[in-house]
Amino acid sequence: MKIRDIILVLTAGLGLALILVAIVLLRGELSKLEIAQRLQTSNAVREQLLVASTALARERTDTFIQLAASASSENFGEPAAALRTHADQALARAIFELQGGKALLPRAAESMSGLVSAEERLIALRNQVDEAARNKDEQVRRAAASDWLAGVTALMDDLQAWRLDLLNDNRPTDPILAAEANIRAFVDILHGAVAFNEAIGVALLTSRGEARDEQVVTIERMVGRMNLAWQMIGNEVDLSLSEEVRAAVASARRIYFQTYDPVLLGLVNAAPNITTSTMIAAWTRTSEHSLDALGNLQNTVLKSSRERLDLIVSQAQRSGAIVTLVTVFGALAAVLILLVVRRRVINPIARISHAMERLADNDLSTPAPRAGRLDEVGVMTNALRTFKANAIKRQRTQRELAEVHQNLQRTYDQLRNDLEAAATIQMAMLPTPAIVRGVSHHGLYSPSSHIAGDTYNVVEHPDGGVGFFQIDVAGHGAAAALVSVAGQHTLSQAMLTRARETQIEDIVARINREWPENLPYFTTVLGEIDPAAPVGRIVQAGHPSPLLIRSEGNVEQIGSSGFPVGMLPQACYESIEFPFRAGDRLLIYSDGVVETESPSGDFYSESQLFDLVSAHVASATPELLVALQASLDAWRGSRELTDDVSVLIVERTKTRSNHAIH
Amino acid sequence: MLSTETIDEVLIIRVEERRLDASKAPAFKDDVGQIIDEKANRLVLDLTLVEFIDSSGLGVIVSVLKRLGPSGNLAIAGANSTVRRLFSLTRMDRIFKLYDSPQAAVEAMQT
């Protein structure tokens, strides 16, 4: 996975998480907002329903008192008209609010049709009351009053039921709102009870006999209800509620228990049949005062709830706005970070990594990214540029080295070719095995490097003699090889061109005298086979003593010492004459033979050579040489030749010799 | 490669090599040449430690003798049988005096 992909995935993940969190938060805020708005609507409807209930309670009590208490009906309907209008308006407003909250409230339509039918029921009840009011019969009017009381109370019960439904459908989760809603419900109950009692109280004051007992029971039941409501309100009030609400509760409670409750008790316990219009007026005044206090409490709590709801709504709206803002900023920041990281990190790193890949492939023509930044990317870029510069330098050095190496190789190849050519020439200068005037010759020749300081030759003199020599130039390698070629030429020419009377020791002495002082010296055995007599002669000049192999099987050394050629100009030489009959062989060898070293550093030695030759006296010359070569190779093992090895064997052939004898 | 010691005005040059061959000869020649230029002309070449001399080695020993000139005196001491064999084969035993030890060489030179 590339760094770019990693960062992209991480940033996308971060953005996604941010958006998810924002959605969850926003949903929370929106649902809070929706609940609050529904509560607002629900509250508004309930407030209007309460206002309508209050208005209806007034109208109920007022109408009942008018109908039940007053004997004449002339002025009936005067104050009732205003109360009726008030109640109608409240009901209309409640319907209007419901209409507005249809979308939010689940049972709005149901409640609305209930309200419309409630309006119709109210109109029907009012019509009955109006009709009864015109009747002179007090009994009829009392019965109508009782019906009215029951009918309106039922209506109000319905309104209260709808209010409770609304409240239950939208029970607030906020503890303060919940407490306030409960308080309002209980105050509502109180209000209804006080209003009901007002009417029953008037009835009690104006009624006689058994009806009275029933009314006392009703009032006492209401008192129990109201005490319970106050107790419930007391349970809801705590310090979390606002000061205003608590003060309103305390005030209403005081008015109820200090003024209303005692008067109610007095009313229940008062002796019958002493009713006065002042008593009724005092009772209604006390009731109204108490109702006002409860209404005031209701309004205070409503106002508090409304304010709190408004606060919650605005808080939810603000939180929603903040979350939206934070999300937008977060998304913008994520995009910005991505852009900056792309521009400042991912793209430069991609360029550096591309350049590094190309450089690793030895493509030094690839441009290094531009330098100039001070951060880590800048450091990497600078390092890469330095690396490239070094790589170019190294490549140049390598190229130069390769050229030098190539030149060396060329020179070496040239030298080797020259040496191989020289070796070929040197080999070509050696005589091939042959029989020359009854003398056969064979040779062994192993240079320690390409070319050797050893050489030998066999020449045929015009007078019939056969000359031969072997040379070993001091040192080895190219210088010794060149000198050996010069020596071979000099000796060959000297042997070929010598006068009949010139002795071979004179030839060696002359060459020794004339040998340039700055050339290396050489050792040699130079000899001749007499064409007329069965003898041979040699001059030994610092060279190992040759071995004479008799045809009958004896082996002996010829000579013991002599000065090398080219060392001391005044040196004297002498020749050694030895019998050399048919089948006799002379083996001449360079010191490289006896100084061939074994892996442990021991020399092959003269005695070992002597033994090997003695063991092979019966063998023909080529076989003898093969055996010698094999013995030397076996001795040497894996060790390299340190000196040139050469052997020359000359032999007087039997046939020729026999022929000469006959 | 070399160490020197003077006994009774005779300079003894001790060759501290087991082999005096083509690979050592040029350096030997230079070193001994320098000693000859600086010091006396009576020399003993101590070959006690040398086991083998090849043709190149022999060549430089002769060149030392030539360098000393006619007034010089160069003796060989401590040569083993292989080295003696080389000296006799090339008749260098007739050119150089060979002694068993440097002391013997010095004593011989005093008389």
Contacts between the chains, C-beta under 8 A, distances in Angstrom:
chain1	res1	chain2	res2	distance
A	472	B	55	7.0
A	473	B	55	8.0
A	474	B	55	3.8
A	474	B	56	5.4
A	474	B	58	7.3
A	474	B	59	4.8
A	475	B	22	5.0
A	475	B	25	7.8
A	475	B	55	6.8
A	475	B	56	4.7
A	475	B	59	7.6
A	476	B	22	6.7
A	520	B	56	7.9
A	520	B	59	6.5
A	521	B	55	7.8
A	521	B	59	6.2
A	523	B	55	6.9
A	523	B	90	7.2
A	542	B	89	6.5
A	542	B	90	4.1
A	542	B	91	7.6
A	543	B	89	8.0
A	544	B	89	6.9
A	545	B	89	7.8
A	560	B	88	7.7
A	560	B	89	7.7
A	561	B	88	5.7
A	561	B	89	5.2
A	561	B	90	6.9
A	561	B	91	5.0
A	562	B	89	8.0
A	562	B	90	7.5
A	562	B	91	6.2
A	563	B	90	6.5
A	563	B	91	5.0
A	564	B	55	7.8
A	564	B	58	8.0
A	564	B	90	5.4
A	567	B	59	7.4
A	567	B	62	5.5
A	567	B	90	7.7
A	568	B	62	7.5
A	568	B	95	7.1
A	571	B	91	7.8
A	591	B	54	7.8
A	591	B	55	7.3
A	595	B	52	7.9
A	595	B	54	7.4
A	603	B	82	7.9
A	642	B	21	7.8
A	643	B	54	7.0
